[in-house]
C-alpha cells in the first residue's frame, strides 16, 4: 500500500493485491487514527459523496459475512461486482450489505479487486441521516461509496434485510423492457437524492424481492430482499431473461 498525504489529509491510497492492477482509492479521509471524516464530492465512479464519521476498529466476525461472500463470488464471475481497467476507469464497482443489529454490515470501500473478502474488508454502518448526507460507521475499513443508498433501502421497508448493488450493462439497458422500477436519469449515484428516490420506489409499494434500475447511475441496479437467497436469485432470474450480464 502506498499513501500520499497533504498535511493531515490522505489524498491518494494505492492498494495492490497479488497480481491485480493497483486500485486508486479516491476518498478523502483524515490521516489521524480514530474518528475520520470525508467530504469528497467528485462525480467519479466509486467516490464517496456523503460525509462520514468513521471509527477505525478491529474486525468483527459475524455469520452473515459468509452469505455476502457467497453471492459476491457469484456476481464477480458474472462481471456484476469487481474492478476492471476497461470499466469506470479501473475503480471497483458493486457492493453488498445486510442488516446487523440496528445498523448494517457492508463491503468496504474499493474491495472490488479482491477475490474473497476477509472480516477486515467489512464495515458496520451504525447510524445515518439521509437528508443530511451523513453516515457514522466503524470497523477496519471505510464503507462503500453507495452506503447511503443501502441505508435508504433499510429505512424504506422493515422486511428488507439484504441489499446487493450490482453493475450490469445488459440489465441496465433492458430495464424498460423488463419493466423494472426506475429512478430518474437526472439523479446521480451516491447522493441523498438517489437514496431518497430508491426509498420512494421501495416504500410499501413493491413486493420483495425487488430489483431497482438506477437511471442516473450507469449500469447500476439494486436488489433487495428479506433473505440473501431471495435477493441474489432475483438478479439471476432477470439475467436468465436477457441471456447474460
N, C-alpha and C positions, 0 to 999 in steps of 0.2 A: 504494500500500500504506500502511495506517495501522497503527501499532504502539502498543499500550498496555502500559506496564511498571509493575510494582510492585517497587521495589528493583531487584534483579538478575533478576527473573523476568518474562518476557513473559507477560501474562495474556490478551491478545487480539491476533490478527493478522487484519486485514480486507483481503482481496485483491480488487481489481476488475479484470476482464479485459474490455476492449472494452465492449460494451453489456450484458454479463452482470450479473446481480444480484450484489452483494458477497457473498463467501463468508467466513464466520467460521471461523477455524482455532482450535479449542478446545484444541489441545495445549499443555501447559505445558512450556517448554524454557528452559534458561539463556540469558540475553541475551548472555553472553560468547561471542565467536567461539572456534573451536577445539572442544574437547570439550563436548558438550551432553547434558544428562540430562533425561528427562521421566518423571514418575511419576503421570500422571493416572489416576484410577480411576472417573471419572464414567461412568454407564451410558447414554451417548448415542451414536447412530449416528455413526461417523467419529471417535470419540475414542480415542486410544491408551491401552491398559490395561497395557502392558508397560513396563518400564524400558528406557531407550535411551541408549547411548553413541554419539553421532553426531559424526563429524569432518567439518566443513564444508570440502569440497574442490572444485576445479574439475570441470566436467562432463567425462565420458568419452564418446567416440563409439564405439559397437560396432554391428555389423550387425544384431544381434537387435532393436535398437530399432525397426527397420523392420517386423518381424513383429508386435511388440507394438502399434505404432501402427495397422497394418493391421486387426487384429482389434478393437482398441479402437474404431476408426471404425465398424466394422460394429455392434458392440454399442451404441454411442451412438445410432445411428439406430433401434435397436430398444428403446431405453429400459432397457437392461441395465446400462449404465455412464453416469454423468453427475451432474448436480446440478439439482434441481428444487425450487422453493419448495413445491410441493404434496406432496413426498415427504421424509420423515425431517427435517423442519424446514429444508429447503434445504441440508443438509450433503451433500457429494459422496459418491457410493457407487460401488462396483465398483473393482477393481484387477487388474492383470495382472503376471506375472513370468516369468522364465526363468532357468535355471542360467547362471552365469557364473563360470568358474574354480572355486574351492572354495566360492563363495557363490552369491548370486542377485541379478539385477537386477530391480527392482520400480518400478512407477509411484509417484510421490511423493505425499505426503500432500495431500489436498484439491485434486487436479488434475482432478476430475470435470467442472468447468465449462469446461475448455479443449477446443476442437475438436480440436486436434492437439498432441501433446507434443514438445517440443524436448529435446535432451540435458540441459538444466538441470532438467528435470522428472522425472528418474530418479534412483534411489538404489541403491547397491550394498550389500547386507547381507552382511557378511563372516563373522561368527560369531554363534552363538545358543545359548541354554540354555533349552529349553522349560520344564523343571521349575522353573528359577529365574526364569522370566518375564522374560528379559533378551535384548536384541539389541545387536550392535555394527554400525554402518553408516557409510558415508562417501559424500560427494557434495554437490551444491549444494542438495539438499532432503532433508527427513526422509522415511523410508519410510512407506508406507500403514499405517493402523491395523490391518490384517489380516495384517501381515507375519509374525506368529508362526504363523498357520495355514499360510501359504505355506511357511515353514521346515519345519513338520511334514510337509508333503507331500513335500518333497525328501528328508527323512530316512527316510520310510516305504518308498520304492521307488526303487531305483537307476536305473530307466528313466524316471522322471518328470523331464522337462526343462522343462515348461511348466505353469503354474498360472494359471487365469483365474477370478477371483472375480466373480460377477455377481449382480444383483438382478432376479429375475423373479417377480412375484406369481403369474403363471399356472403356471409350472413348480413353484414352491414349494408351491402348494396341490394340484397334481396329483401330487406325489411318491408318495403311496401307490398311486395307480392306475398310475403308471409303474414302480412297484417300485424306486425309487431307494434306494441305501444312505443311511441317515439317522442323524444324531446325535440324542441325546435332547433333548427340548424344554426341559429344565431346565438345559442347558449354554449359557451366554451367549457371544456373539461376542467375539473378541479376547482370550480368556483361555487359560491353559495347558490348562484342561480341554477347551475346544473344539479346540485344536490336537492334543491327545492323542487325542481322540475321532475326529477326522478321520484321524489317522495310523493308528489301530487299524483303521478301515474299509479303508484302502488297503493296509496292510501284508500283502503276499503273498497277499491273498485275492481281489483283483479284477483283471479284465482291463482293460488300457488300450486306448483312453482310457476315462475314467470320469467320471460326474457325481454329486457327493455333495450331498445335501439337508441343510442346516444347520437342524435342527429348532428350535434355540433362537435363531435369527437371522432375524428377519422378512424374507422374500423372498430370503434368501441361499442361494447354491449355489456349489460349487467344482468346476470342470472341470480334469482333469489328463490329461496325455498325454506321449508321447515326442517329438512334433513339434507345432509351432504349428498346423499344418493339422488334425491329428487332434484337438487339444484344442478348437479353435474349432468344428470340424464336429460334435463330439458335442453341443454346445449347439444347433446349428442343426437337427440331426436330431430332438432332443426337442421343439424349438419347432414343427417341422413336424407332429409328432404331435398337439400340443394346439391348433394353429392360431394361434399368436401368443404374445407375451411376457406 
